[in-house]
Amino acid sequence: MSPSMHTRLPGLRARILGGAAAAVLTLAAAGAANAADVTIRLGHYFATEDFRGRTAQHFADRVEALSDSIDVEVFPAESLVKGREGLQATAQGTVDMYSIYAGYVTGQAKLLNIFTLPFPPASYTDEAQAKFAADPAVRDVIDRSLGRFNVRMLGVINSSGDVGIFLREPVKGIGDLNGRKLRGAGGLSDEALRALGGSVVFMSAAEQFLALQTGTVDGIATTWSSYVNNNLASVAPTHLDANLVRSPYLLIMNGRKWQSLDADQQKAIEQAVTETIAWSTENFKAEQDKLYAEIKTQAKVSVPLSAEDRAKVDEMVKPIYQGFVDDNGEDGAKLMELWKRYAGAS
């Protein structure tokens, strides 16, 4: 070997070793970046074409746009977790997030019954409900209620809108619910159905069509969106045009999963919630107007709530409202006072 070769060899070996080390560091950095990526499983019970399903997808898309380290997997239509099991599944980590109807969790968190007060006044609009749910004093009570399950509420990204009553057979008014088996909407709104003489049956939204078709129930309390998008008019052609309840959908998240995120990831999720609430609020009324027009077309009979029936339910709900206060003490009284203010109730 020539002397010049002996001279060049150590330098060549150093460059080779240096290049290998750089490659290892590059791979390690890539591995670290991949390890930092987070997958969040978001569950809900809506069809993908339902406005509520589109809202959940809008949120997922905004999270991914705002953070290049978060991937959101959406599981619609109870494909991973049933709606009534959403709180428990989120607490256990079966899903990381769930967009859940407030009436489904009142068995575990009684204070959330403030969102299930039956037959609210017409002045309790979706906009009023959103402002009520966002009030810091209300959020404080909700956060404490859900915190016991290690669940964090991120916000209210959807409203149920009006929850109508739809039946297999014709009725003349609210009094004809007496003796009928009804799928309830949950929480205190079920107490109102019982006070009217109905027998309340519990089932998920996905089970409504078959239950009506087979006569397992005589009627259902459900959202306009579910009625239209699930073709329920074919099995429940009578619409009792009375708003049983107006309730928000809470976007909740497993507490441990939230704590595992870094500050930038948490900020991206919070920003996505804010943007989604704005998007939902901007588009919801037009969606509801469209759904109501479709109900009027699809239902064979639509029975309005008469002035006499309205007076009847206004009296009937008073002890139910007072029962909420009696059952929940100081927090219950505070929430009821705030609800009446936002609802325009006397």
C-alpha positions as CSV (number, residue, x, y, z in Angstrom):
1,M,0.0,0.0,0.0
2,S,1.4,3.4,-0.9
3,P,2.2,5.9,1.8
4,S,-0.4,8.3,0.4
5,M,-3.0,5.6,0.9
6,H,-2.0,5.1,4.6
7,T,-2.4,8.8,5.0
8,R,-5.8,9.0,3.4
9,L,-7.3,5.9,5.2
10,P,-7.9,7.4,8.7
11,G,-9.6,10.4,7.2
12,L,-11.8,8.2,5.1
13,R,-12.6,6.0,8.0
14,A,-13.6,9.1,10.1
15,R,-15.8,10.4,7.4
16,I,-17.5,7.0,7.0
17,L,-18.0,6.7,10.8
18,G,-19.2,10.3,11.0
19,G,-21.8,9.7,8.2
20,A,-23.0,6.5,9.9
21,A,-23.4,8.4,13.2
22,A,-25.3,11.2,11.5
23,A,-27.6,8.6,9.9
24,V,-28.3,7.0,13.3
25,L,-29.1,10.4,14.8
26,T,-31.4,11.2,11.9
27,L,-33.2,7.8,12.3
28,A,-33.4,8.4,16.1
29,A,-34.9,11.9,15.6
30,A,-37.4,10.4,13.1
31,G,-38.3,7.8,15.7
32,A,-38.7,10.4,18.4
33,A,-41.0,12.4,16.1
34,N,-43.1,9.4,15.3
35,A,-43.3,8.5,19.0
36,A,-44.6,12.0,19.7
37,D,-47.5,11.5,17.2
38,V,-50.8,11.0,19.0
39,T,-53.9,9.1,17.8
40,I,-57.2,10.2,19.4
41,R,-60.3,8.0,19.0
42,L,-63.5,10.1,18.8
43,G,-66.8,8.3,19.1
44,H,-70.4,9.3,18.6
45,Y,-73.7,7.8,17.7
46,F,-74.8,9.9,14.7
47,A,-74.9,8.9,11.1
48,T,-72.1,10.5,9.1
49,E,-74.5,12.6,7.0
50,D,-76.4,13.8,10.2
51,F,-75.5,17.4,11.0
52,R,-74.2,16.2,14.4
53,G,-72.0,13.7,12.6
54,R,-70.7,16.4,10.3
55,T,-70.0,18.6,13.2
56,A,-67.9,15.9,14.9
57,Q,-66.0,15.4,11.6
58,H,-65.5,19.1,11.3
59,F,-63.9,19.1,14.7
60,A,-61.6,16.2,13.8
61,D,-60.5,17.9,10.6
62,R,-59.8,21.1,12.5
63,V,-57.6,19.3,15.1
64,E,-55.6,17.7,12.3
65,A,-55.2,21.0,10.5
66,L,-54.0,22.8,13.7
67,S,-51.6,20.1,14.8
68,D,-49.3,18.0,12.6
69,S,-48.8,15.6,15.5
70,I,-52.4,14.5,16.2
71,D,-54.5,12.1,14.2
72,V,-58.2,11.8,15.0
73,E,-60.0,8.6,14.2
74,V,-63.8,9.1,14.1
75,F,-66.1,6.2,15.0
76,P,-69.6,7.2,13.9
77,A,-73.0,5.6,14.5
78,E,-72.1,3.7,17.7
79,S,-69.5,1.7,15.7
80,L,-67.2,1.6,18.7
81,V,-69.3,2.6,21.7
82,K,-73.0,2.9,22.3
83,G,-74.3,6.4,23.1
84,R,-75.6,5.5,26.5
85,E,-72.1,4.0,27.4
86,G,-70.2,7.1,26.2
87,L,-69.3,8.5,29.6
88,Q,-68.1,5.1,31.1
89,A,-66.2,4.3,27.9
90,T,-64.4,7.6,27.9
91,A,-63.6,7.3,31.6
92,Q,-62.1,3.9,31.0
93,G,-60.2,4.9,27.9
94,T,-62.1,2.7,25.4
95,V,-62.5,5.9,23.5
96,D,-60.5,9.1,24.1
97,M,-63.3,11.5,23.2
98,Y,-67.1,11.2,22.9
99,S,-69.7,13.6,21.7
100,I,-72.5,12.6,24.1
101,Y,-76.1,13.7,24.6
102,A,-76.4,15.1,28.1
103,G,-79.5,13.0,28.9
104,Y,-77.4,9.9,28.5
105,V,-75.1,10.7,31.5
106,T,-77.6,11.9,34.1
107,G,-77.7,8.6,35.8
108,Q,-74.0,9.0,36.7
109,A,-73.9,12.8,37.0
110,K,-77.2,14.0,38.4
111,L,-76.4,17.7,38.1
112,L,-76.4,17.4,34.3
113,N,-80.2,16.9,34.6
114,I,-80.3,20.7,34.3
115,F,-79.9,20.0,30.5
116,T,-82.9,17.7,30.5
117,L,-85.6,19.9,31.9
118,P,-88.8,19.0,30.1
119,F,-91.0,21.2,27.9
120,P,-88.9,24.3,28.2
121,P,-90.4,27.7,27.1
122,A,-90.1,28.7,23.5
123,S,-87.7,31.5,24.6
124,Y,-85.2,28.8,25.4
125,T,-83.6,28.7,22.0
126,D,-80.5,26.8,20.9
127,E,-78.6,30.1,21.1
128,A,-79.8,30.6,24.7
129,Q,-78.8,27.1,25.6
130,A,-75.3,27.6,24.2
131,K,-74.9,30.7,26.3
132,F,-76.2,28.9,29.4
133,A,-73.8,25.9,28.9
134,A,-70.9,28.3,28.4
135,D,-71.5,30.4,31.5
136,P,-68.5,30.0,33.8
137,A,-70.6,29.2,36.8
138,V,-72.4,26.4,34.9
139,R,-69.0,25.1,33.5
140,D,-67.7,25.0,37.1
141,V,-70.5,22.7,38.2
142,I,-70.2,20.5,35.1
143,D,-66.4,20.2,35.5
144,R,-66.7,19.1,39.1
145,S,-69.4,16.6,38.2
146,L,-67.4,15.0,35.4
147,G,-64.1,15.3,37.2
148,R,-65.1,12.5,39.5
149,F,-64.9,10.2,36.5
150,N,-61.5,11.6,35.3
151,V,-63.3,13.0,32.3
152,R,-62.8,16.5,31.0
153,M,-65.5,18.5,29.2
154,L,-64.0,20.3,26.2
155,G,-67.2,22.2,25.2
156,V,-70.6,22.0,23.7
157,I,-70.3,21.6,20.0
158,N,-73.9,20.6,19.2
159,S,-77.5,21.0,20.3
160,S,-80.2,18.5,20.1
161,G,-82.5,21.2,18.7
162,D,-86.2,20.4,19.4
163,V,-86.8,16.8,20.5
164,G,-90.2,15.9,19.1
165,I,-92.6,13.0,19.9
166,F,-93.3,10.6,17.1
167,L,-95.9,7.8,17.2
168,R,-97.1,4.8,15.2
169,E,-100.8,5.7,15.6
170,P,-102.6,9.0,15.4
171,V,-103.2,11.2,18.5
172,K,-105.3,14.3,19.2
173,G,-103.0,15.8,21.8
174,I,-100.6,15.4,24.7
175,G,-103.2,13.5,26.8
176,D,-103.2,10.6,24.3
177,L,-99.7,9.6,25.5
178,N,-101.4,8.0,28.5
179,G,-100.9,4.3,28.5
180,R,-98.3,4.2,25.6
181,K,-94.9,2.7,25.6
182,L,-92.4,5.4,24.7
183,R,-88.7,5.6,24.0
184,G,-87.5,8.4,26.2
185,A,-84.9,11.0,25.6
186,G,-83.3,10.6,29.1
187,G,-83.0,12.5,32.3
188,L,-85.9,14.5,33.7
189,S,-87.7,14.6,30.3
190,D,-88.5,11.0,31.0
191,E,-90.2,12.0,34.2
192,A,-92.5,14.2,32.2
193,L,-93.5,11.3,29.9
194,R,-94.3,9.2,33.0
195,A,-96.3,12.1,34.5
196,L,-98.4,12.1,31.3
197,G,-99.1,8.4,31.8
198,G,-96.5,7.0,29.4
199,S,-94.3,3.9,30.1
200,V,-90.7,4.8,29.3
201,V,-88.4,2.4,27.5
202,F,-84.7,2.8,27.2
203,M,-82.9,2.2,24.0
204,S,-80.2,3.7,21.8
205,A,-80.9,5.8,18.8
206,A,-79.8,3.0,16.5
207,E,-82.6,0.7,17.9
208,Q,-85.5,3.1,17.3
209,F,-86.5,2.0,13.8
210,L,-86.8,-1.7,14.7
211,A,-88.6,-1.0,18.0
212,L,-91.2,1.0,16.2
213,Q,-91.5,-1.4,13.3
214,T,-92.1,-4.4,15.6
215,G,-94.3,-2.5,18.1
216,T,-91.9,-2.8,21.0
217,V,-92.7,0.9,21.5
218,D,-95.7,3.0,20.5
219,G,-93.7,6.1,20.0
220,I,-90.3,7.8,20.5
221,A,-88.9,11.1,21.7
222,T,-86.1,11.9,19.4
223,T,-84.4,14.8,17.5
224,W,-85.7,16.0,14.2
225,S,-82.4,15.0,12.7
226,S,-82.7,11.4,13.8
227,Y,-86.3,11.2,12.6
228,V,-85.4,12.4,9.1
229,N,-82.1,10.8,8.6
230,N,-83.2,7.4,9.9
231,N,-86.4,7.2,7.8
232,L,-88.5,7.0,11.0
233,A,-91.5,8.5,9.2
234,S,-92.2,5.1,7.6
235,V,-92.7,3.5,11.1
236,A,-93.8,6.6,13.1
237,P,-96.0,8.7,10.8
238,T,-97.6,10.8,13.5
239,H,-95.7,13.9,14.8
240,L,-96.8,15.5,18.1
241,D,-95.3,18.9,17.5
242,A,-94.2,19.7,21.1
243,N,-90.6,20.2,22.2
244,L,-90.0,17.7,24.9
245,V,-86.5,18.9,25.7
246,R,-83.6,20.8,24.3
247,S,-80.2,19.4,25.4
248,P,-76.6,20.0,24.4
249,Y,-74.0,17.4,23.3
250,L,-71.0,17.5,25.5
251,L,-67.6,16.9,23.9
252,I,-65.8,15.0,26.6
253,M,-62.3,13.6,26.9
254,N,-60.4,11.0,29.0
255,G,-58.5,13.0,31.6
256,R,-55.3,10.9,31.4
257,K,-55.3,11.2,27.6
258,W,-55.6,15.0,28.0
259,Q,-52.7,15.1,30.4
260,S,-50.5,13.1,28.1
261,L,-50.7,15.8,25.5
262,D,-48.1,18.5,25.3
263,A,-49.1,22.2,25.6
264,D,-49.2,22.8,21.8
265,Q,-51.4,19.7,21.3
266,Q,-53.8,20.9,24.0
267,K,-53.9,24.3,22.5
268,A,-54.8,22.9,19.1
269,I,-57.7,20.9,20.5
270,E,-59.0,23.9,22.4
271,Q,-58.8,26.0,19.3
272,A,-60.6,23.3,17.3
273,V,-63.4,23.3,19.8
274,T,-63.8,27.1,19.6
275,E,-63.9,27.0,15.8
276,T,-66.3,24.1,15.8
277,I,-68.7,25.8,18.1
278,A,-68.7,28.8,15.9
279,W,-69.2,26.7,12.8
280,S,-72.1,24.7,14.4
281,T,-73.8,27.8,15.7
282,E,-73.6,29.5,12.3
283,N,-75.1,26.5,10.4
284,F,-77.5,25.0,12.9
285,K,-80.6,27.1,12.4
286,A,-80.6,26.6,8.6
287,E,-80.3,22.9,9.2
288,Q,-83.2,22.9,11.7
289,D,-85.4,24.8,9.3
290,K,-84.7,22.3,6.6
291,L,-85.4,19.3,8.9
292,Y,-88.7,20.8,10.1
293,A,-89.8,21.3,6.6
294,E,-88.9,17.7,5.8
295,I,-90.8,16.5,8.9
296,K,-93.9,18.3,7.7
297,T,-93.6,16.6,4.4
298,Q,-92.7,13.1,5.7
299,A,-95.1,12.8,8.6
300,K,-98.7,11.9,7.6
301,V,-100.1,13.8,10.6
302,S,-98.6,16.7,12.6
303,V,-100.5,17.6,15.7
304,P,-99.6,21.0,17.2
305,L,-99.6,21.6,21.0
306,S,-102.8,23.4,21.9
307,A,-102.9,26.3,24.3
308,E,-104.7,24.0,26.7
309,D,-102.1,21.3,26.5
310,R,-99.3,23.9,26.9
311,A,-100.9,25.1,30.1
312,K,-101.2,21.5,31.3
313,V,-97.5,20.7,30.8
314,D,-96.4,24.1,32.3
315,E,-98.2,23.0,35.5
316,M,-97.0,19.4,35.3
317,V,-93.3,20.3,35.0
318,K,-93.2,22.6,38.1
319,P,-92.7,19.7,40.6
320,I,-90.1,18.2,38.3
321,Y,-88.1,21.4,38.2
322,Q,-88.4,21.8,42.0
323,G,-87.3,18.2,42.5
324,F,-84.1,18.9,40.6
325,V,-83.3,21.7,43.1
326,D,-84.3,19.5,46.1
327,D,-82.1,16.6,44.9
328,N,-79.0,18.7,44.2
329,G,-78.8,21.3,47.0
330,E,-76.9,24.5,46.6
331,D,-75.5,23.5,43.2
332,G,-78.9,22.6,42.0
333,A,-80.4,25.9,43.1
334,K,-77.6,27.9,41.5
335,L,-78.1,26.0,38.2
336,M,-81.8,26.4,38.2
337,E,-81.6,30.1,38.8
338,L,-79.2,30.5,35.9
339,W,-81.2,28.3,33.6
340,K,-84.4,30.3,34.2
341,R,-82.5,33.5,33.5
342,Y,-81.2,32.2,30.1
343,A,-84.4,30.3,29.3
344,G,-86.6,33.3,30.0
345,A,-88.7,31.2,32.3
346,S,-90.7,32.6,35.2
